[in-house]
Amino acid sequence: MRVQSFPPVINQKVRVRLSRQGPAVYLSHLNQIDVIRRALVQSEWPLVYAQTKRPKMRIGFGPAISVGYASQSELFDVDLKSRLDLRKAISSLQEKIDPGYSVLEVKSVPRFFPSLEQSINVACYQVKSDLLIETKGHWDSFWEKKVFEVKKKKSDREEIIEARSLVRSWTLSKNDLELVLRFGPGRTLKPERIIQAICGFSDEEIDVSRSDSQFRICRTKLCFEKENGDLIPI
């Protein structure tokens, strides 16, 4: 006799925002996903699992974060089978998550909200390095161009990405650069690669994965840019 299966009941979807600093900065995106999943299970949130051969947590993540980046805006959505006490949720998750992570916000969102992947196309960064001092002329020259092509190296090939249209805005003050970048399928560049192409730094100089890196990059905000140019923080 075949037993009829039913889709899991979802009573609430919550969106969580984390920061990562210190030791968490050197975790890969996949390592970070493992950290979050483990913390959610240990926090005993009423999680929903997809009905597959190997039950899979119903969770969706924001854009991948690179090794070496700090962040104030690591986002994920998770489905729940019963409603969560949002006042207690932050502390329960904070108690279980690895060192270097802080739970900044837990909020309920409509169950049929677009996924984070569909909702985000702009990232804001703060970049600090003494190597940026005296580079304003390079940035002014870049900003005057209509097209600025950057080579993107992949394991099996190189791609040419038009970078000028990806930079929505920039502000440089001494060694502190605020950079707002658009991204999407086939048109994504890491901030350090754009900085390298504009300022002429070497691969070693812009390698943020090393603990002694001369650059410090923090992803401060994730946003959605509407067709009319309005920027909506997520």
C-alpha positions as CSV (number, residue, x, y, z in Angstrom):
1,M,0.0,0.0,0.0
2,R,1.4,3.4,-1.0
3,V,1.4,6.0,1.7
4,Q,0.5,9.4,0.5
5,S,3.0,12.1,1.5
6,F,2.0,15.7,2.0
7,P,4.2,18.8,1.8
8,P,5.5,20.1,5.1
9,V,3.3,22.6,6.9
10,I,5.0,26.0,7.2
11,N,3.6,28.3,9.8
12,Q,6.3,31.0,9.8
13,K,9.3,32.1,7.8
14,V,11.9,34.1,9.6
15,R,14.8,36.2,8.2
16,V,18.0,36.2,10.3
17,R,20.8,38.8,10.0
18,L,24.3,37.9,11.4
19,S,27.6,39.7,11.6
20,R,30.9,37.9,11.3
21,Q,34.2,39.1,12.8
22,G,37.4,37.6,14.2
23,P,37.8,33.8,13.6
24,A,34.6,33.6,11.5
25,V,36.2,35.9,8.9
26,Y,38.3,33.0,7.7
27,L,35.5,30.5,7.1
28,S,34.4,29.7,3.6
29,H,30.7,30.2,2.6
30,L,30.1,26.4,2.8
31,N,31.7,26.2,6.2
32,Q,29.5,29.1,7.3
33,I,26.4,27.3,6.1
34,D,27.4,24.3,8.2
35,V,27.9,26.5,11.2
36,I,24.4,28.1,10.8
37,R,22.6,24.8,10.3
38,R,24.3,23.2,13.3
39,A,23.4,26.2,15.5
40,L,19.8,26.1,14.4
41,V,19.4,22.5,15.3
42,Q,21.1,23.0,18.7
43,S,18.9,26.0,19.3
44,E,15.8,23.7,19.0
45,W,14.0,26.0,16.6
46,P,10.9,24.3,15.2
47,L,12.5,23.6,11.8
48,V,10.8,22.4,8.7
49,Y,12.5,19.7,6.6
50,A,11.9,18.8,3.0
51,Q,10.5,15.3,2.5
52,T,13.3,13.7,0.6
53,K,15.3,10.5,1.1
54,R,17.7,12.6,3.3
55,P,15.6,15.2,5.1
56,K,16.9,18.7,4.2
57,M,16.3,21.8,6.2
58,R,14.1,24.4,4.5
59,I,16.6,27.3,4.5
60,G,17.8,29.8,1.9
61,F,21.0,31.9,2.1
62,G,22.0,35.3,0.8
63,P,25.0,35.8,-1.5
64,A,28.1,33.9,-0.8
65,I,30.8,35.5,1.3
66,S,34.5,35.2,0.5
67,V,37.2,34.0,2.9
68,G,38.7,37.0,4.6
69,Y,35.6,39.2,4.6
70,A,34.0,40.5,7.7
71,S,30.3,41.2,7.4
72,Q,27.4,43.1,9.0
73,S,24.8,41.5,6.7
74,E,24.9,37.7,6.5
75,L,21.3,36.8,5.8
76,F,19.3,33.6,5.7
77,D,15.6,32.7,5.6
78,V,14.3,29.6,7.4
79,D,10.9,27.9,7.4
80,L,9.3,26.9,10.7
81,K,6.5,24.5,11.5
82,S,5.3,26.6,14.5
83,R,5.7,30.2,15.4
84,L,8.9,31.4,17.1
85,D,9.1,33.7,20.0
86,L,11.2,36.4,18.3
87,R,12.2,38.0,21.6
88,K,13.9,34.8,22.7
89,A,15.1,33.7,19.3
90,I,18.2,35.9,19.2
91,S,19.5,34.7,22.5
92,S,18.8,31.1,21.8
93,L,20.7,31.2,18.5
94,Q,23.5,33.3,19.9
95,E,24.2,30.8,22.6
96,K,24.8,28.0,20.1
97,I,26.5,29.7,17.1
98,D,30.3,29.6,16.7
99,P,32.6,32.4,18.1
100,G,32.9,35.4,15.7
101,Y,29.2,35.5,14.9
102,S,26.6,37.8,16.4
103,V,22.9,37.5,15.8
104,L,21.8,41.0,14.9
105,E,18.2,40.5,13.9
106,V,15.5,37.9,13.7
107,K,12.2,39.0,12.1
108,S,9.2,37.3,10.6
109,V,8.7,37.7,6.8
110,P,5.7,36.7,4.6
111,R,5.9,33.0,3.7
112,F,5.7,33.7,0.0
113,F,8.3,36.5,-0.1
114,P,10.8,36.2,-3.0
115,S,13.9,34.3,-2.1
116,L,17.0,36.2,-0.9
117,E,18.7,35.2,-4.2
118,Q,15.9,37.0,-6.1
119,S,15.8,40.0,-3.7
120,I,19.4,41.1,-3.7
121,N,21.4,42.6,-6.5
122,V,23.6,45.2,-4.8
123,A,26.2,44.8,-2.0
124,C,27.9,47.6,0.0
125,Y,31.5,47.3,1.2
126,Q,33.8,49.1,3.5
127,V,37.5,48.6,2.4
128,K,40.4,49.8,4.6
129,S,44.0,49.8,3.5
130,D,46.9,52.2,3.7
131,L,47.6,51.2,0.0
132,L,44.5,53.2,-0.9
133,I,46.0,56.5,0.2
134,E,46.9,58.7,-2.8
135,T,44.7,56.5,-5.2
136,K,41.9,59.1,-5.7
137,G,43.3,60.0,-9.1
138,H,42.9,56.4,-10.3
139,W,39.3,56.4,-9.1
140,D,38.5,59.7,-10.7
141,S,39.9,58.4,-14.0
142,F,37.9,55.2,-13.7
143,W,34.7,57.1,-13.0
144,E,35.0,59.1,-16.2
145,K,35.1,56.0,-18.4
146,K,32.0,54.6,-20.0
147,V,33.5,51.1,-20.2
148,F,36.1,49.4,-18.0
149,E,36.9,45.8,-18.7
150,V,38.3,43.5,-16.0
151,K,39.7,40.0,-16.5
152,K,38.0,37.4,-14.2
153,K,40.1,34.3,-13.8
154,K,38.3,30.9,-13.5
155,S,39.8,27.5,-13.0
156,D,39.6,26.6,-16.7
157,R,39.3,30.0,-18.5
158,E,39.3,33.8,-18.3
159,E,36.2,36.0,-18.7
160,I,36.0,39.7,-19.5
161,I,33.6,41.5,-17.2
162,E,32.5,45.1,-17.8
163,A,33.1,46.6,-14.4
164,R,32.2,50.3,-14.9
165,S,28.4,49.5,-14.8
166,L,28.9,47.3,-11.7
167,V,30.2,50.2,-9.6
168,R,27.1,52.1,-8.4
169,S,29.0,54.5,-6.3
170,W,32.3,55.0,-4.4
171,T,33.7,57.3,-1.8
172,L,37.4,57.4,-0.8
173,S,38.7,59.2,2.3
174,K,42.4,58.5,2.9
175,N,42.6,54.8,3.6
176,D,38.9,54.2,3.8
177,L,36.9,53.2,0.6
178,E,33.1,52.8,0.6
179,L,32.1,50.8,-2.5
180,V,28.6,49.9,-3.7
181,L,28.6,47.2,-6.3
182,R,25.9,45.7,-8.5
183,F,26.0,42.0,-9.2
184,G,24.1,39.3,-11.0
185,P,24.4,36.1,-13.2
186,G,27.5,36.5,-15.4
187,R,28.3,40.0,-14.1
188,T,29.9,39.6,-10.7
189,L,33.3,40.8,-9.5
190,K,34.8,40.8,-6.1
191,P,35.6,44.3,-4.7
192,E,39.3,43.6,-4.4
193,R,39.5,42.6,-8.1
194,I,37.9,45.9,-9.1
195,I,40.3,47.8,-6.8
196,Q,43.2,45.9,-8.3
197,A,42.2,46.7,-11.8
198,I,41.7,50.4,-11.1
199,C,44.8,50.9,-8.9
200,G,47.3,48.4,-10.3
201,F,47.9,46.4,-7.1
202,S,49.4,42.9,-7.3
203,D,47.6,39.6,-6.5
204,E,49.6,39.3,-3.3
205,E,48.7,42.9,-2.2
206,I,44.9,42.3,-2.6
207,D,44.8,38.8,-1.2
208,V,42.3,39.2,1.7
209,S,42.4,35.5,2.7
210,R,45.7,35.9,4.6
211,S,45.7,37.0,8.2
212,D,48.4,39.5,7.4
213,S,46.5,41.0,4.4
214,Q,47.0,44.7,3.7
215,F,43.3,45.0,3.0
216,R,40.3,44.6,5.3
217,I,37.0,44.2,3.6
218,C,33.6,44.3,5.4
219,R,30.3,43.7,3.6
220,T,28.1,46.2,5.4
221,K,24.7,45.9,3.6
222,L,22.8,44.0,1.0
223,C,20.2,45.7,-1.1
224,F,17.8,45.5,-4.1
225,E,18.1,48.1,-6.8
226,K,14.8,48.8,-8.5
227,E,14.5,49.7,-12.2
228,N,14.1,53.4,-11.4
229,G,17.4,53.3,-9.4
230,D,16.0,53.3,-5.9
231,L,18.0,51.2,-3.5
232,I,16.0,49.1,-1.0
233,P,18.0,47.7,2.0
234,I,17.2,44.0,2.6
